[in-house]
Amino acid sequence: MLPFCGCSCFKIYKFFQTLSKCLPQDFSVAVYKHLYNLKENRMWISADRLDLKLLGCDIDPDLIRRATESNSFPESISYVTLDVMDSASREAVLKPYLEKLDRTSFDICFCMSVTMWIHLNHGDQGLLDFLLYVSGLCKALLIEPQPWKCYRAAARRLRKLGKSRFNHFSTLSIKGDMAHKIQQFLTTDCNMELVRCFGSTNWDRSLLLFKKRSLSQE
């Protein structure tokens, strides 16, 4: 059994990250091909190889509804509305999901395009709390930190729309090289080690893979 958990904006990713723009080695393409192969050859594949479970989470119920409706592999992939910063919601959603699989943690978590929004809406401490929580939820963590220029762009878009600015933007002390700041916190305070930096995505964001540090390395 291989349980995975991912937090991302499904609507935006599905619009921009079409298969034609993905590299052949991209994980999303690899998983899709793997699941499609399992579906097409179910009679000839051993049961243990079919036990791949993925849980996708987003705070927007409309995005979750759309993702669920277009889900080609409902036996392997589930989508759920979740505010990951709400401890009660996390407990109500993630704990039963893991217990159903007889697990206490995920093999890997994916955090795609979420760190900036958590940072802007919950401040420096909110970002650190999120990183501490999600790193304790998994054995490996793949994270895509949005660079500081995305923060400024988000603030500008909000001003152009005539809406009030983000609660914490002007008070943030964690700024600058966000990929480095996040990497530093995960390796210093979260018992994680950097496995690899996969360079930049199409949106010029770092893609960082971490794993739980073994007891012998502590």
C-alpha positions in Angstrom: 0.0 0.0 0.0 1.4 3.4 -1.0 -0.7 6.3 0.3 0.1 9.8 -1.1 -1.3 13.2 -0.2 -1.2 16.3 -2.3 -2.3 19.9 -1.8 -2.6 22.1 -4.9 -4.9 24.2 -7.1 -6.3 21.5 -9.4 -8.2 23.9 -11.7 -5.1 26.1 -12.4 -2.7 23.1 -12.8 -5.1 21.2 -15.1 -5.4 24.3 -17.3 -1.8 25.2 -17.6 0.1 22.0 -17.1 -1.3 20.0 -20.1 0.4 16.8 -20.9 2.0 18.3 -24.0 3.9 20.7 -21.8 5.0 18.2 -19.3 8.4 16.5 -19.4 8.3 12.7 -19.9 9.8 12.2 -16.4 7.3 14.4 -14.6 5.7 12.6 -11.7 2.1 13.6 -12.7 2.6 12.0 -16.1 4.3 8.9 -14.6 1.4 8.4 -12.2 -1.2 8.8 -14.9 0.5 6.3 -17.2 1.0 3.9 -14.3 -2.7 4.0 -13.3 -3.8 3.8 -16.8 -1.7 0.7 -17.3 -3.1 -0.9 -14.2 -6.6 -0.1 -15.4 -6.0 -1.6 -18.8 -4.2 -4.7 -17.5 -6.0 -5.4 -14.2 -6.4 -9.1 -14.9 -2.6 -9.6 -15.4 -1.2 -7.5 -12.5 -0.7 -8.7 -9.0 -2.9 -7.2 -6.3 -0.1 -5.5 -4.4 0.7 -3.4 -7.5 -2.8 -2.2 -7.5 -2.6 -0.8 -4.0 -1.7 2.8 -4.9 -3.8 5.4 -3.1 -3.6 9.2 -3.6 -5.6 11.9 -1.7 -5.9 15.4 -3.2 -6.8 18.3 -1.0 -7.9 21.8 -1.7 -9.7 24.5 0.3 -12.1 25.3 -2.6 -15.1 22.9 -2.8 -15.7 23.9 -6.4 -12.3 22.8 -7.4 -12.7 19.5 -5.6 -16.0 18.9 -7.2 -14.5 19.5 -10.7 -11.5 17.3 -9.9 -13.8 14.5 -8.7 -16.1 14.7 -11.7 -13.1 14.3 -14.1 -11.3 11.7 -12.0 -10.4 8.8 -14.3 -9.2 6.6 -11.5 -11.6 6.8 -8.5 -10.4 3.5 -7.1 -7.0 5.0 -6.6 -7.4 8.8 -6.4 -9.7 10.6 -3.9 -10.3 14.4 -3.6 -11.5 16.1 -0.5 -12.2 19.7 0.6 -9.8 20.6 3.4 -8.4 23.7 5.1 -5.1 22.3 6.0 -4.6 25.2 8.5 -7.6 24.1 10.5 -6.5 21.5 13.0 -10.0 20.1 13.6 -10.6 19.7 9.8 -7.2 18.0 9.4 -8.1 15.5 12.2 -11.5 14.8 10.8 -10.2 14.2 7.2 -6.7 12.8 7.3 -6.8 10.6 10.4 -9.7 8.4 9.2 -8.2 8.2 5.7 -4.9 6.9 7.0 -6.6 4.5 9.5 -8.6 3.0 6.7 -5.3 2.1 5.1 -3.8 0.9 8.4 -1.3 3.7 8.2 -0.2 6.5 10.6 1.5 8.6 7.9 1.7 9.1 4.1 4.6 7.8 2.1 4.9 11.2 0.4 3.1 14.5 0.4 3.1 17.0 -2.5 2.6 20.7 -1.8 2.2 22.5 -5.1 1.5 26.3 -5.2 0.3 26.5 -1.6 3.1 28.0 0.5 2.5 31.6 -0.6 -1.2 31.6 0.1 -0.7 30.1 3.5 2.0 32.6 4.2 -0.1 35.6 3.1 -3.2 34.6 5.0 -1.6 33.2 8.1 1.7 35.1 8.5 5.2 33.9 9.2 4.1 31.6 12.1 1.4 30.1 9.9 3.9 29.1 7.3 6.2 27.6 9.8 3.3 25.7 11.5 2.3 24.4 8.1 5.8 23.1 7.2 6.2 21.6 10.7 2.8 19.8 10.3 3.1 18.5 6.8 6.7 17.3 7.3 5.5 15.3 10.3 2.7 13.8 8.2 4.9 12.0 5.7 8.2 10.1 5.0 9.0 12.2 2.0 7.9 15.7 0.9 7.9 17.3 -2.5 7.3 21.0 -2.3 7.1 23.9 -4.8 7.7 27.2 -2.9 6.4 30.3 -4.7 9.2 32.9 -5.1 8.9 36.3 -3.5 8.1 37.9 -6.9 4.8 35.9 -6.8 3.9 37.5 -3.5 4.3 41.0 -5.0 2.4 40.0 -8.1 -0.5 38.7 -5.9 -0.6 41.9 -3.9 -0.7 44.0 -7.1 -3.5 41.9 -8.6 -5.5 42.4 -5.4 -5.0 46.2 -5.5 -6.1 46.3 -9.1 -9.3 44.5 -8.2 -9.9 47.2 -5.6 -9.9 44.6 -2.7 -8.2 45.0 0.6 -4.7 43.6 0.7 -3.6 40.4 2.4 -3.6 40.6 6.2 0.0 39.8 6.7 1.8 41.0 3.6 3.3 44.1 5.1 4.4 42.4 8.3 6.1 39.3 6.9 9.7 38.9 8.0 10.3 35.7 6.1 10.9 37.0 2.6 13.5 37.0 -0.2 14.7 33.6 -1.4 11.7 31.6 -0.3 12.9 28.3 -1.5 16.1 28.7 0.6 14.1 29.8 3.7 11.8 26.9 3.4 14.6 24.5 2.8 16.5 25.9 5.8 13.5 25.5 8.2 12.7 21.9 7.0 16.2 20.7 7.4 16.9 22.6 10.7 13.6 22.3 12.6 11.6 19.5 10.9 14.0 16.6 10.9 14.1 16.5 7.1 17.0 16.4 4.6 17.1 17.7 1.1 17.3 14.8 -1.4 17.2 16.8 -4.6 16.3 20.1 -6.2 14.7 19.4 -9.6 15.4 22.8 -11.0 12.5 25.1 -11.9 9.0 24.4 -13.1 7.4 26.1 -16.1 6.5 28.9 -13.7 10.1 29.4 -12.6 9.6 27.8 -9.2 12.0 25.5 -7.4 10.8 21.9 -6.9 12.4 20.4 -3.8 12.3 16.8 -2.6 12.9 16.1 1.1 12.9 12.9 3.1 12.6 12.2 6.8 16.1 12.1 8.4 16.9 8.6 9.8 17.6 8.2 13.5 21.2 7.2 12.7 21.8 10.7 11.1 20.4 12.7 14.0 
